[in-house]
Amino acid sequence: MSQAESLPAAPIYARLADELGALIGNGQLRAGERLPSVRRLSRQKRISATTAVAALRSLESRGLVEARPQSGYFVKARAPQTREPAITRPPGAARLVGVDNLMVRMIDAAQNPDIAPLGAAAPDPAWFPVQRLQRVIAATARRHPELLVTCCQYYAGLDSLRHQVARHYAALGCAVAQDEVVISNGCTEALNLALGVVATPGDTIAIESPSYYGFLQIIEKRGLKALEIATHPREGLSVDALEHALASRAGRSVKACLLSTSFSNPMGASMPEREKRRLVELCERHGIALIEDDVYADLQHAGPRPLPAKAYDRSGNVMLCSSFTKTLAPGARIGWVFGGRYAEEIRLRKFAASGASPAILQEALAELLRSGGYERHLLKLRRCYAEQVARTAAAVCEYFPAGTRLTQPGGGFVIWLELPGRIDTLALYEKALQQGVTFAPGPLFSASGRYGSFLRLNCGRMWTPGIEHALMRLGQLAQGELAAGRR
Ligand SMILES: Cc1ncc(COP(=O)(O)O)c(C=O)c1O
């Protein structure tokens, strides 16, 4: 049985920990403040003292609170080195992109079992409900043998999955017509389809900075240019900076804005709702398409799932792309794009690009959404990721040089670090590889070679002494580089 399957279904202590974690996250409980006592929690919430203690201990293991002898639990003060990086200041010119080589090496290193996998943003296979997937896929093949032996005529995807995906978003408050949904081979194909309908070689795409290297690679392969926009480590792309860029000379050839609005990669930033709304309006006003990557948005650590910018789309100008890769079944390679006003053109392009996506897998995933299995699984997965991120951040604070800055994402499973003393993370990468540790060096996330002293850590691998040791080694190497730079 996989780890995620063996976890109890959303026990009361975990829900209470999430609730208290959200209060800490949104600042209602501040650093140094005392949490309600065990007795008070059990009275207020009508739970046993054991459950209240379990909730407080869970918060402690997430690194959010600390126990003080005889006094209770207190919200942990952020150590000075946990300051977040500053808002980014990318250059104002669009440029051609070239990140291939380094990215391929990093992804190859992730396949090597002897190397600690802190590089590629790949979750641990153990988080996924393998047995449930096996059962549902087998039952679907029995019930619908025709899906195995006939060529799927539905290039936009099976109606059952399109319907379930539209329902999933409708439940959040983001109404999407089923006709708008096109099922794709993962989010990557969805992004390619979306970019393909609005941009031709030579055009410019506005992106957040730093940006997921997959965006950069797609931009490169399509002969497009990237215009990097200033981005806040917690609140994501600056809409003011985008507005400014669109008014500049470089902004005139922008055909689309491509970004993750919730729990971005690599920063883990999420745009506030009012900024998502402004972004939708700004793109509409300037006649540029908005392509929104929503692949991490189901993975909030606490509180409600963020609304996508697509929820504010009134004209069909927003294309939302996502997949089950980070949430349920990376191997299925099933994703989707809400094509908005471009949906029909996307459907035709999907036919030309790869025909239909595997029908059996679509039907099986539709069944998991229909039965509520997906939502139940997410409840467990969110807690796993919250804990993984908190533990990794705590280890960074312990082992990395003083002055290291890091983001504190409210969802997903990557964190973004800025090392002090201009440590060169490309050089650090080579040294770390020799010691059996991989991570994602900062320059991978920029079209203009920025972020030379930044790096991204994947927190998606199950916490083990080996992972902690790898973080310690990496921290020591960074300490060594810092000392060498000072000599
Ligand atoms: C932001 C983002 N979008 C898309 C993807 C790729 O999604 P898929 O594997 O479904 O193509 C990733 C994978 O790391 C990602 O981080």
The ligand as an SDF file (V2000), in Angstrom:
LIG
                    3D

 16 16  0  0  0  0  0  0  0  0999 V2000
    4.3760   25.0030  -13.6390 C   0  0  0  0  0  0  0  0  0  0  0  0
    4.4100   23.6810  -14.3460 C   0  0  0  0  0  0  0  0  0  0  0  0
    3.6260   23.4920  -15.4220 N   0  0  0  0  0  0  0  0  0  0  0  0
    3.6250   22.3210  -16.0900 C   0  0  0  0  0  0  0  0  0  0  0  0
    4.4320   21.2810  -15.6890 C   0  0  0  0  0  0  0  0  0  0  0  0
    4.4440   20.0040  -16.4950 C   0  0  0  0  0  0  0  0  0  0  0  0
    3.1850   19.3930  -16.4400 O   0  0  0  0  0  0  0  0  0  0  0  0
    2.9270   18.0170  -17.2280 P   0  0  0  0  0  0  0  0  0  0  0  0
    3.9210   17.0230  -16.6980 O   0  0  0  0  0  0  0  0  0  0  0  0
    1.5160   17.6780  -16.9170 O   0  0  0  0  0  0  0  0  0  0  0  0
    3.1380   18.2620  -18.6730 O   0  0  0  0  0  0  0  0  0  0  0  0
    5.2650   21.4350  -14.5830 C   0  0  0  0  0  0  0  0  0  0  0  0
    6.1570   20.3280  -14.1540 C   0  0  0  0  0  0  0  0  0  0  0  0
    7.1060   20.5220  -13.4160 O   0  0  0  0  0  0  0  0  0  0  0  0
    5.2500   22.6630  -13.8910 C   0  0  0  0  0  0  0  0  0  0  0  0
    6.0270   22.8600  -12.8240 O   0  0  0  0  0  0  0  0  0  0  0  0
  1  2  1  0
  2  3  1  0
  2 15  2  0
  3  4  2  0
  4  5  1  0
  5  6  1  0
  5 12  2  0
  6  7  1  0
  7  8  1  0
  8  9  2  0
  8 10  1  0
  8 11  1  0
 12 13  1  0
 12 15  1  0
 13 14  2  0
 15 16  1  0
M  END
$$$$
